[in-house]
Every structure is written in C-alpha cells, then in structure tokens.
Amino acid sequence: DVVMTQSPLSLPVTLGQPASISCRSSQSLVYSDGNTYFNWFQQRPGQSPRRLIYKVSNRDSGVPDRFSGSGSGTDFTLKISRVEAEDVGVYYCMQTTHWPRTFGQGTKVEI
Amino acid sequence: EVQVVESGGDLVQPGGSLRLSCSASGFTFSNYAMYWVRKAPGKGLEYVSVISGSGHFTNYADSVKGRFTISRDNSKNMLYLQMSSLRAEDTAVYYCVRDYHLDVWGQGTTVTVSS
C-alpha cells in the first residue's frame, strides 16, 4: 500500500500569516495517463470533510484562492497564504492513483 | 443540488451485522463511482470501499475485506454497505462519497460496535 506521510501533525497558526503542510507518498502518484491523482481535504470541527484541491493544484469550486497546492511525484504541499479563523480544522492528503486508496494521518491546524 | 445522504447507523453488538444506505440526488448516479470512507474516534480518515458506476468493479480495504460488501442500485440511486462480523474497531462515522476522486461527501452516519 502507498503510505502517505504528513508533516507537521499539529500546526499552530497566527491569523493573517501564511501556513504550509507537507505530504510525502511512498511511491510516485503519477498515473499511466500522465495525471497525478493527489488531493487535499479539510475537515472543520463538527463538519464532514470537503475536498479543497484535486490533481495536485486544482482548487474546487468555492475554495478561497488563499489555498494553493503544489508538488509532483512523491512530494506535495498545501499552502494557506493568509490564515483566517474559518481555516481551523484537520487537513488530510489522499492519493487516488493506486489501490487501495490511502490518506495521510491528518494535520490539525489551530489558532 | 448535488447531494448524498447516509442512513442506517446504529449501536450493534460485536459480531453483529448492519446495513448502511446512501441516497444520491442531483446527478446521474450511474455515471459515478461511489466510496465509503470512515472516521473512527480520535483517528483519521480511512478508505473502506469503492464501487464503479456500473457496479462491476469493487475494492476493499484489507481491514474490512471478507466482512463488508458494497453494492448499489442504480434504478433507485442508492448505495449500500453490508457490514458483518462487526468489531469494536469498526466504530466510526461512515461517509458516502461521490466519484473516484471524492468530490462530494455526505454528512455521515454513526456506527457504534459495543456490548
């Protein structure tokens, strides 16, 4: 199975300041069609998860542009340019290239 | 509005069985693969199972293989998860999720396995 390793697991942030989460996979996430099926999800307290980023760097509809995704192969990053109070929650990376699908452990973002 | 709504969560004894359901609306259900993903208390998200739009392809996490069965009824826009031989470690909120790349999530249904 592909192991997804996130860091840090806990991220204290300051409102208005940038924040960054890393995710590393144990093998390349490039699929045979040339796409990299790597995603970021956010789970706010008391809510269901929602997808923020798909295929490494594509923002989902309604996701603020302060969120950005980057990376390639096995190393990926989620950046928040200026943290807002509503960004508190747990962030998960996940690969949808290989079977079985696997998530990172989650990064708790707190003010 | 695109929506998936889970139901069927309950308190069940170890070794027992339970069937979860997910009702889909606002999209052509048969065109989409569907997942079950779970979150246990104090733990992260865990992939459980997926089924293709036609129902011909299924995949399971090792932790549930042989105990859980995913199925769908495209005529009713319904997804199911039949769970048997339940264990305490299956206690979790179970989410129904649309698409191979998990773009729409339900609100979850809670399964508690305890005597």
Interface residues (C-beta under 8 A of the other chain):
Chain A: Y37 N39 F41 Q43 S48 P49 R50 R51 Y54 K55 D60 V90 Y92 M94 T96 W99 P100 R101 T102 F103 G104 Q105 G106
Chain B: Y35 V37 K39 G44 L45 E46 Y47 V50 N59 Y60 A61 D62 Y95 Y100 H101 L102 D103 W105 G106 Q107 G108
